[in-house]
Amino acid sequence: MNPFTLAPMAAIGRYAANLRALRQNIRTERILNALPANVRRDIGWPEIYEDRRSWWRRLD
């Protein structure tokens, strides 16, 4: 196979992997937000993860 045809396929694969990770992060956040308040407080949600979530706010 021509190496020039592999580069776009690799880029599409990286994009798909990034999209999959983003969807998984959003799904995890929804699940954690659905927990009762006392459980969220016990595990430190969302205080511990505010810096990780700050990148999401910059996209708005």
ABEGO torsion letter per residue (X at the ends): XBAAAAAAAAAAAAAAAAAAAAAAAAAAAAAAAABBAAAAAAAGOAAAAAAAAAAAAAAX
